[in-house]
Amino acid sequence: MRVGIIVAMSKELELLKPMLENLRVSDNNGIKFYCGTIGNHKIAAMHCGVGKVNAAIGTVTMIDTYNPELIINTGVAGGVNKEVNVMDMVVGSQVCYHDVWCGGFDDNASYGQVQGLPLYFEGASKLISMIENYENVHCGLIVSGDQFINTMEQIDTIKEHFPQALAVDMESGAIAHACYVMKTPFLSMRVISDSPGAGHDNSKQYSDFWVDAPAHTLAMVKELLHKLN
């Protein structure tokens, strides 16, 4: 299977590259792709950069260049649910935007919904069924927006609109959006890096987190790929 793996940060990419056998690097309009194999799968990996626009550009370029049969987005996310702890994995059975509002132009659009598109983008059900029973894995809604969420006030605002949300990030929504338009199955797998309002400095928690967390989520991606036919 041809699989695309997208991460937002170069630190995550550096952990991913050693997992690829027969590694080679290609360039498409200044975007570098790291290609190789994991098990029987042909992998094209990239780091897209932070935020929705970077994520969408990277996703469309990957699809146009490699025509993957599946795209996995992995990395870190903030927890927005008390049942989700730091180092837990959230798998996006659904993904949506938390910072989109088109209601002034379309009375039928819900908060978070881009006109003409579904409010929720669905994750790849086959992969979800393979991972949903893992320990410390939570399947549910990931919300995305162009904000670093580090206060309880921000979380409260998100939860007003999406009380079922488990995690928040800055890229999954745009990648899911692009994959929906391009008819490419998609799954976001995010390890929880921080939990605002947990009684300590959230920014410090995020900085210290880079020691183990990206390796944890990438190892789970590798395990999942080895199980995937």
C-alpha positions in Angstrom: 0.0 0.0 0.0 1.1 3.6 -0.7 1.0 5.5 2.6 1.6 9.1 3.2 2.7 10.2 6.7 2.5 13.9 7.6 4.0 15.5 10.7 4.0 19.2 11.6 7.4 19.5 13.2 10.9 18.8 12.0 11.6 17.2 15.4 8.9 14.6 14.7 10.3 14.0 11.2 13.8 13.3 12.6 12.3 10.5 14.7 10.4 9.2 11.8 13.2 9.0 9.2 15.1 6.1 10.9 12.0 4.0 10.7 12.1 4.1 6.9 14.0 1.4 5.1 15.7 2.3 1.8 15.4 6.0 2.6 15.7 8.5 -0.2 14.8 12.2 -0.4 12.9 14.0 -3.2 11.9 17.6 -3.7 8.7 19.0 -5.2 8.6 22.8 -5.4 10.7 23.2 -2.3 8.8 20.6 -0.3 11.0 17.7 0.7 9.6 14.1 0.9 11.3 11.3 2.6 10.5 8.0 0.9 11.1 4.5 1.9 9.3 1.4 3.2 7.8 0.2 6.4 7.0 -3.5 6.1 5.2 -4.0 2.8 4.2 -0.4 2.5 5.7 2.3 0.4 6.0 5.4 2.5 6.2 9.1 1.6 6.8 11.2 4.7 7.0 15.0 5.2 6.8 17.7 7.8 4.2 20.3 6.6 4.9 23.0 9.2 2.5 24.4 11.8 -1.0 25.5 11.0 -3.9 24.9 8.6 -2.5 26.5 5.5 0.8 24.7 5.7 -1.0 21.4 6.4 -3.3 21.8 3.4 -0.5 22.7 1.0 1.6 19.8 2.1 -1.3 17.4 1.9 -2.4 18.4 -1.6 1.3 18.3 -2.8 1.7 14.8 -1.3 -1.5 13.5 -3.0 -0.6 15.1 -6.4 3.0 13.7 -6.2 2.5 10.2 -4.7 -1.2 9.3 -5.0 -1.2 7.6 -1.5 -4.0 5.2 -0.7 -4.0 6.4 2.9 -2.6 9.4 4.7 -1.8 9.3 8.4 -1.2 12.5 10.4 0.7 12.0 13.6 2.2 14.2 16.2 1.1 15.9 19.4 -2.1 17.6 20.6 -3.5 19.3 23.6 -6.0 17.5 25.8 -9.4 19.0 26.3 -11.1 16.2 28.2 -10.5 15.2 31.8 -10.5 11.5 30.8 -7.5 12.0 28.5 -4.1 12.2 30.1 -0.6 13.3 29.0 0.9 10.5 26.9 -2.5 9.0 26.0 -3.2 8.6 22.3 -6.2 10.2 20.7 -7.3 8.7 17.4 -9.6 11.0 15.3 -12.7 9.0 14.5 -13.9 12.5 13.6 -12.1 15.7 12.9 -13.4 19.3 12.6 -12.4 23.0 12.9 -13.0 24.9 16.1 -12.3 28.3 14.6 -14.5 28.4 11.5 -17.9 30.3 11.4 -19.7 30.8 8.1 -23.1 31.5 9.7 -23.2 35.1 8.5 -23.2 33.8 4.9 -25.0 30.5 5.3 -27.6 30.1 7.9 -27.5 26.3 7.4 -23.8 26.1 8.3 -23.0 24.9 11.8 -20.2 26.4 13.8 -17.0 24.9 12.6 -18.4 24.0 9.2 -17.0 25.2 5.9 -19.8 25.9 3.3 -20.5 22.9 1.1 -18.5 20.5 3.3 -19.4 18.2 6.2 -19.0 19.5 9.7 -17.1 16.4 10.7 -14.5 14.6 8.6 -14.5 10.9 9.3 -11.3 9.0 10.1 -10.4 5.7 8.3 -12.6 3.2 9.9 -10.5 0.2 9.1 -7.5 1.6 11.0 -9.6 2.8 13.9 -11.0 -0.8 14.4 -7.4 -2.0 14.6 -6.4 0.4 17.3 -9.5 1.4 19.3 -9.0 -1.3 22.0 -5.4 -0.4 22.8 -4.6 0.7 26.3 -4.6 4.5 26.8 -6.0 5.0 23.3 -9.2 7.2 23.0 -11.1 7.4 19.7 -13.2 10.5 19.2 -13.3 14.0 18.0 -10.1 16.1 17.4 -10.7 19.8 16.8 -8.2 22.0 14.9 -7.6 25.7 14.6 -4.8 28.3 14.1 -4.3 28.8 17.8 -2.0 27.3 20.4 -4.5 26.5 23.2 -3.0 27.0 26.6 -5.7 28.4 28.9 -8.8 27.1 30.4 -10.8 30.0 28.9 -9.8 28.8 25.4 -10.8 25.3 26.2 -14.1 26.4 27.7 -14.9 28.2 24.4 -14.1 25.1 22.4 -16.1 22.9 24.6 -19.1 25.2 24.3 -19.3 24.3 20.7 -17.8 20.8 20.8 -18.4 19.2 24.3 -17.4 15.8 22.9 -13.9 17.0 21.8 -11.0 15.0 23.2 -8.0 16.8 21.7 -7.1 20.0 20.0 -4.3 20.7 17.4 -3.4 23.0 14.5 -3.3 20.7 11.5 -5.6 17.7 11.6 -8.7 19.6 10.3 -7.0 21.0 7.3 -5.4 17.6 6.4 -8.7 15.9 6.8 -10.4 18.6 4.7 -7.9 18.2 1.9 -8.1 14.4 2.0 -11.9 14.6 1.8 -11.8 16.8 -1.3 -9.1 14.6 -2.9 -11.0 11.4 -1.9 -8.1 10.0 0.1 -8.6 8.0 3.3 -7.2 9.8 6.3 -6.4 9.2 10.0 -5.1 11.5 12.7 -3.2 9.9 15.6 -2.1 12.4 18.3 -0.4 11.8 21.6 -1.5 14.2 24.3 1.3 16.6 25.2 -0.3 18.9 27.7 -3.5 19.5 29.7 -4.2 23.2 30.3 -5.5 23.9 33.8 -3.8 20.8 35.2 -2.3 23.0 38.0 1.1 23.7 36.6 2.7 25.8 33.8 1.3 24.4 30.5 4.0 25.8 28.3 6.7 24.2 30.4 4.9 20.9 30.2 4.8 21.2 26.4 8.5 21.9 26.2 9.5 19.0 28.4 7.2 16.7 26.5 9.5 16.3 23.4 11.7 13.8 25.1 9.4 10.8 24.8 6.1 11.6 23.2 6.7 11.8 19.4 8.7 8.5 19.6 5.7 7.0 21.4 3.2 8.0 18.7 5.4 7.1 15.8 6.1 3.6 17.3 2.3 3.1 17.3 2.1 4.2 13.7 4.8 1.7 12.8 3.0 -1.1 14.7 -0.3 -0.3 13.0 1.3 -0.3 9.5 2.8 -3.7 10.1 -0.7 -5.0 10.9 -2.2 -3.4 7.9 -2.5 -5.5 4.8 
